[in-house]
Amino acid sequence: MIEIKDADVFFEIQKKIKKIPFTQSNGWYKHALHKKNDICFYVDNDTNVNIALWGRAQKIPFTNKKLLLINGEAVSQNIDEKKVIKFYENLSKTDYQGIELNSDNEYNIEFEIGLRRAGFVRPIGGFTCPLTINFQIQDDFSFNRNWKRNVKKAVASELRFGEVTTITDEVIKSVILMFKEMADLKNLSYQLEDKSLKSLLDSPDMRLFVVYDKQDQPVAARIIHDNKPYASDVYAANALEARGNGATYFIMQKIFEQLKGESFQEFDFGRIPPSNHATDSVYVFKNASKGKKIQYNGEWSFYKSKRLELFMFLYKMFKLKKQRY
């Protein structure tokens, strides 16, 4: 395992891997920088790379110790158990008191066995759902009736779809406003910020699509990660008006049509949260695409102290009030 000190060098090495989760993309890294994160970069090999990842060093509350938090990792298609063991064993020997990995790569049993043999286990409590929908863009579209009904509603409402390639302050402001309306409605615990959003959208691996009403006002937006032939959902922002005119379905269908014309192969909807409470509506919406339901490698952890691991679980559960899955 090699620690890379320069971000540009890391992303040049990462390019040798075909499929990059958006959480490991250059754009997402630039977005994360605005949160004053201490970011570290690791690869298993700088010439023949099989695993490349960056993570955030986070101070453990009430202590001077640190955790390494990793969202996803880029892995080569020929990854095997031995390569996973070697990399993560070396990573566990760093100075971090704990490592939390949340992998958004499709489930691979070789990967799981390698992690377990490197000393990683499933966390005490899971706080993200390890499921998603993978939409095969080149297949014939077969959306369900509700999807088709909403698209018809959007057409009747004379909605207009387009890709925004020039990111102005006005564009940033409109996306933030739509996201706020959606976040307030869904009681989301976070909002978008202008500087970090601009850094994200200025990155060439991120694309912004917007739907406008007949008064030419934006009513829905979608940010996707472009890792051709793979694409994935990053952020959605929907105005209140979008709930009644089918804009959320319309924008996704138009994105699929455009990506199909550009020879993309897959679109990852970026997690689905099926449940018996409010988040289930997200699953219902994404499932209407009739894409393939898949499981990610999901959450894993390595702690040098069981007490610390238990403390972090209780802190997330009761202080941060995170939703368990």
C-alpha positions as CSV (number, residue, x, y, z in Angstrom):
1,M,0.0,0.0,0.0
2,I,1.2,3.5,-0.9
3,E,0.0,6.8,0.5
4,I,-0.2,9.4,-2.2
5,K,0.5,13.0,-1.0
6,D,-0.7,14.8,-4.1
7,A,-4.3,14.8,-5.2
8,D,-3.5,15.3,-8.9
9,V,-1.1,12.4,-8.8
10,F,-3.7,10.2,-7.1
11,F,-6.4,10.9,-9.7
12,E,-4.0,10.2,-12.6
13,I,-3.3,6.8,-11.1
14,Q,-7.1,6.3,-10.5
15,K,-7.8,6.8,-14.2
16,K,-6.3,3.3,-14.8
17,I,-9.4,1.8,-13.1
18,K,-12.4,1.7,-15.4
19,K,-15.3,2.1,-13.0
20,I,-15.2,5.0,-10.4
21,P,-18.0,5.4,-7.9
22,F,-19.1,9.1,-7.7
23,T,-18.0,9.2,-4.0
24,Q,-14.4,8.6,-5.2
25,S,-14.6,11.0,-8.1
26,N,-12.5,14.1,-8.6
27,G,-15.6,16.2,-8.5
28,W,-16.8,14.8,-5.2
29,Y,-13.3,15.3,-3.8
30,K,-13.4,19.0,-4.7
31,H,-16.9,19.2,-3.2
32,A,-15.6,17.6,0.1
33,L,-12.7,20.1,0.3
34,H,-15.2,22.9,1.3
35,K,-16.0,21.0,4.5
36,K,-12.5,21.5,5.7
37,N,-11.7,17.8,5.6
38,D,-8.3,16.4,6.1
39,I,-8.2,14.0,3.1
40,C,-5.8,11.1,2.6
41,F,-5.1,9.1,-0.6
42,Y,-4.1,5.4,-0.9
43,V,-3.4,3.0,-3.7
44,D,-2.2,-0.6,-3.6
45,N,0.3,0.0,-6.4
46,D,1.1,3.2,-8.4
47,T,1.8,1.5,-11.7
48,N,-0.4,-1.6,-11.8
49,V,-3.3,-0.3,-9.6
50,N,-6.1,-2.5,-8.3
51,I,-7.4,-0.5,-5.4
52,A,-7.4,3.3,-5.2
53,L,-9.3,5.3,-2.5
54,W,-9.4,8.6,-0.7
55,G,-10.9,9.1,2.7
56,R,-11.5,11.7,5.4
57,A,-9.6,11.8,8.6
58,Q,-12.0,12.8,11.3
59,K,-11.4,13.6,15.0
60,I,-13.2,11.3,17.4
61,P,-15.4,13.4,19.7
62,F,-14.0,14.2,23.1
63,T,-10.5,12.8,22.2
64,N,-7.5,13.6,20.1
65,K,-7.7,10.4,18.2
66,K,-8.7,10.0,14.6
67,L,-10.9,7.8,12.4
68,L,-10.5,7.3,8.6
69,L,-13.8,7.5,6.9
70,I,-14.0,6.0,3.4
71,N,-17.0,6.3,1.1
72,G,-16.5,3.8,-1.7
73,E,-13.3,2.8,-3.4
74,A,-12.2,2.3,-7.0
75,V,-11.3,-1.3,-7.7
76,S,-10.1,-3.0,-10.9
77,Q,-12.2,-5.7,-12.6
78,N,-9.7,-8.4,-11.7
79,I,-9.7,-7.8,-8.0
80,D,-9.3,-10.9,-5.8
81,E,-9.2,-11.9,-2.2
82,K,-5.5,-11.7,-1.8
83,K,-5.2,-8.2,-3.2
84,V,-8.0,-7.1,-0.9
85,I,-6.3,-8.7,2.2
86,K,-2.9,-7.2,1.5
87,F,-4.3,-3.6,0.9
88,Y,-6.6,-3.5,3.9
89,E,-4.2,-5.2,6.3
90,N,-1.7,-2.5,5.5
91,L,-4.4,0.2,5.9
92,S,-5.4,-1.1,9.3
93,K,-1.8,-0.7,10.5
94,T,-1.8,3.1,10.0
95,D,-2.2,5.4,13.0
96,Y,-5.9,5.7,12.8
97,Q,-7.8,4.2,15.8
98,G,-10.6,3.1,13.5
99,I,-11.5,2.8,9.9
100,E,-15.1,3.0,8.6
101,L,-15.6,1.9,5.0
102,N,-18.9,2.3,3.1
103,S,-18.5,0.6,-0.2
104,D,-20.8,1.6,-3.1
105,N,-19.4,-1.0,-5.5
106,E,-21.6,-4.0,-6.4
107,Y,-21.4,-6.8,-4.0
108,N,-18.4,-9.1,-4.6
109,I,-17.9,-12.2,-2.3
110,E,-14.1,-12.1,-3.0
111,F,-14.1,-8.5,-1.6
112,E,-16.0,-9.6,1.5
113,I,-13.8,-12.5,2.2
114,G,-10.7,-10.4,1.7
115,L,-12.0,-7.7,4.1
116,R,-12.9,-10.3,6.8
117,R,-9.5,-11.9,6.5
118,A,-7.9,-8.5,6.9
119,G,-9.7,-8.0,10.2
120,F,-12.7,-5.9,9.1
121,V,-16.2,-6.8,10.3
122,R,-19.7,-5.5,9.7
123,P,-20.4,-2.5,12.0
124,I,-22.5,-2.7,15.2
125,G,-25.2,-0.6,13.5
126,G,-25.7,0.1,9.8
127,F,-26.6,3.7,8.9
128,T,-26.9,3.5,5.1
129,C,-28.9,1.1,3.0
130,P,-26.6,-1.1,0.9
131,L,-29.1,-1.4,-2.0
132,T,-29.5,0.4,-5.3
133,I,-31.1,0.1,-8.7
134,N,-28.8,-0.3,-11.7
135,F,-30.6,0.9,-14.9
136,Q,-29.3,-0.7,-18.1
137,I,-29.4,2.3,-20.5
138,Q,-29.1,0.4,-23.8
139,D,-32.0,-2.0,-23.0
140,D,-35.5,-1.2,-24.2
141,F,-37.2,1.1,-21.6
142,S,-40.1,-0.6,-19.7
143,F,-41.1,2.0,-17.1
144,N,-44.2,1.1,-15.0
145,R,-47.6,2.7,-15.4
146,N,-47.1,5.4,-12.8
147,W,-43.8,6.5,-14.4
148,K,-45.5,6.7,-17.8
149,R,-48.5,8.6,-16.4
150,N,-46.3,11.2,-14.8
151,V,-44.3,11.7,-18.0
152,K,-47.6,12.3,-19.9
153,K,-48.5,14.8,-17.2
154,A,-45.2,16.6,-17.7
155,V,-45.6,16.7,-21.5
156,A,-49.1,18.1,-21.0
157,S,-47.6,20.8,-18.7
158,E,-45.3,21.8,-21.5
159,L,-42.1,21.1,-19.5
160,R,-38.8,21.6,-21.2
161,F,-35.6,19.6,-20.6
162,G,-32.0,20.7,-21.1
163,E,-28.4,20.2,-20.0
164,V,-26.7,23.2,-18.3
165,T,-23.1,23.5,-19.3
166,T,-22.4,27.0,-18.2
167,I,-22.5,27.2,-14.4
168,T,-23.4,30.7,-13.3
169,D,-24.3,32.2,-9.9
170,E,-27.9,32.2,-11.0
171,V,-27.8,28.5,-11.8
172,I,-26.2,27.7,-8.5
173,K,-28.9,29.8,-6.7
174,S,-31.8,28.1,-8.5
175,V,-30.5,24.6,-7.7
176,I,-30.0,25.5,-4.0
177,L,-33.5,26.9,-3.8
178,M,-35.1,23.8,-5.3
179,F,-33.1,21.6,-3.0
180,K,-34.1,23.6,0.0
181,E,-37.8,23.2,-0.9
182,M,-37.3,19.5,-1.3
183,A,-35.2,19.2,1.9
184,D,-37.7,21.1,4.0
185,L,-40.5,18.9,2.7
186,K,-38.6,15.7,3.5
187,N,-37.0,16.9,6.7
188,L,-33.5,16.3,5.4
189,S,-30.7,17.2,7.8
190,Y,-28.5,19.0,5.3
191,Q,-28.6,21.7,2.6
192,L,-26.5,22.5,-0.4
193,E,-23.9,25.3,-0.1
194,D,-23.0,27.6,-3.0
195,K,-19.2,27.3,-3.0
196,S,-19.1,23.5,-2.6
197,L,-21.9,23.1,-5.2
198,K,-20.0,25.3,-7.7
199,S,-16.8,23.3,-7.2
200,L,-18.8,20.1,-7.8
201,L,-20.5,21.4,-11.0
202,D,-17.3,22.9,-12.3
203,S,-15.7,19.5,-12.3
204,P,-15.7,17.9,-15.8
205,D,-16.9,14.6,-14.5
206,M,-20.2,16.1,-13.2
207,R,-23.2,17.1,-15.4
208,L,-26.3,19.2,-14.5
209,F,-29.7,18.6,-16.1
210,V,-32.7,20.9,-15.5
211,V,-36.4,20.8,-16.3
212,Y,-38.2,24.2,-16.8
213,D,-42.0,24.9,-16.7
214,K,-43.7,26.8,-19.5
215,Q,-42.8,30.1,-17.8
216,D,-39.2,29.0,-18.2
217,Q,-38.7,28.6,-14.4
218,P,-36.6,25.7,-13.2
219,V,-38.7,23.1,-11.4
220,A,-36.3,20.1,-11.2
221,A,-32.6,19.4,-11.5
222,R,-30.4,16.4,-11.4
223,I,-26.6,16.2,-11.0
224,I,-25.0,13.0,-12.4
225,H,-21.5,11.6,-12.4
226,D,-20.1,11.0,-15.9
227,N,-17.7,8.0,-15.8
228,K,-18.5,6.8,-19.3
229,P,-19.9,4.2,-20.0
230,Y,-21.1,4.4,-16.4
231,A,-23.2,7.2,-14.9
232,S,-24.6,7.6,-11.4
233,D,-27.0,9.8,-9.5
234,V,-25.4,12.4,-7.3
235,Y,-28.0,15.0,-6.3
236,A,-31.6,15.7,-7.0
237,A,-33.3,19.0,-6.4
238,N,-37.1,19.4,-6.9
239,A,-39.2,22.5,-6.4
240,L,-42.6,22.0,-4.8
241,E,-44.2,22.5,-8.2
242,A,-42.5,19.3,-9.4
243,R,-44.8,17.2,-7.2
244,G,-47.8,18.0,-9.3
245,N,-46.5,18.1,-12.9
246,G,-44.5,14.9,-13.2
247,A,-41.1,16.7,-13.5
248,T,-39.2,14.2,-11.4
249,Y,-40.1,11.3,-13.7
250,F,-39.7,13.5,-16.9
251,I,-36.2,14.6,-16.1
252,M,-35.0,11.0,-15.4
253,Q,-36.5,9.7,-18.7
254,K,-34.9,12.5,-20.7
255,I,-31.6,11.9,-19.0
256,F,-31.8,8.2,-19.9
257,E,-32.7,9.0,-23.5
258,Q,-29.7,11.4,-23.8
259,L,-27.3,8.9,-22.2
260,K,-28.5,6.2,-24.5
261,G,-27.7,8.4,-27.5
262,E,-24.3,8.9,-26.0
263,S,-23.7,5.1,-25.7
264,F,-23.7,4.9,-21.9
265,Q,-24.3,1.5,-20.6
266,E,-25.4,1.8,-16.9
267,F,-26.9,4.3,-14.6
268,D,-26.7,3.7,-10.8
269,F,-29.5,5.4,-9.0
270,G,-27.3,5.9,-5.9
271,R,-29.0,3.8,-3.2
272,I,-32.6,3.0,-2.5
273,P,-34.1,3.1,1.0
274,P,-37.0,0.7,1.0
275,S,-38.8,0.9,4.4
276,N,-42.1,1.3,6.2
277,H,-41.7,5.0,6.7
278,A,-41.2,8.2,4.7
279,T,-38.0,7.2,2.9
280,D,-39.9,4.4,1.1
281,S,-41.2,7.0,-1.4
282,V,-37.7,7.3,-2.8
283,Y,-37.6,3.5,-3.4
284,V,-41.0,3.6,-5.1
285,F,-39.9,6.4,-7.4
286,K,-36.6,4.7,-8.4
287,N,-38.2,1.3,-8.7
288,A,-40.7,2.6,-11.2
289,S,-37.8,2.6,-13.7
290,K,-37.8,-1.3,-13.6
291,G,-34.1,-1.3,-13.3
292,K,-32.1,-4.2,-11.7
293,K,-32.0,-4.2,-7.9
294,I,-28.5,-4.9,-6.6
295,Q,-26.6,-4.9,-3.4
296,Y,-23.4,-2.9,-2.6
297,N,-20.5,-4.3,-0.6
298,G,-21.8,-1.9,2.1
299,E,-20.5,-0.9,5.5
300,W,-17.4,-2.4,7.1
301,S,-15.3,-1.3,10.1
302,F,-12.0,-1.9,11.8
303,Y,-11.4,-0.6,15.3
304,K,-8.4,-1.1,17.5
305,S,-10.7,-0.7,20.6
306,K,-14.1,-2.4,21.1
307,R,-15.0,0.3,23.6
308,L,-14.3,3.0,21.0
309,E,-16.4,1.2,18.4
310,L,-19.3,1.0,20.8
311,F,-18.9,4.7,21.7
312,M,-19.0,5.7,18.0
313,F,-22.2,3.7,17.5
314,L,-23.9,5.3,20.5
315,Y,-22.7,8.7,19.4
316,K,-24.2,8.3,15.9
317,M,-27.4,6.8,17.3
318,F,-28.2,9.2,20.1
319,K,-26.2,12.4,19.4
320,L,-26.3,12.5,15.6
321,K,-29.7,10.7,15.6
322,K,-28.9,8.8,12.4
323,Q,-31.4,6.5,10.8
324,R,-30.5,2.8,11.1
325,Y,-30.9,0.4,8.1
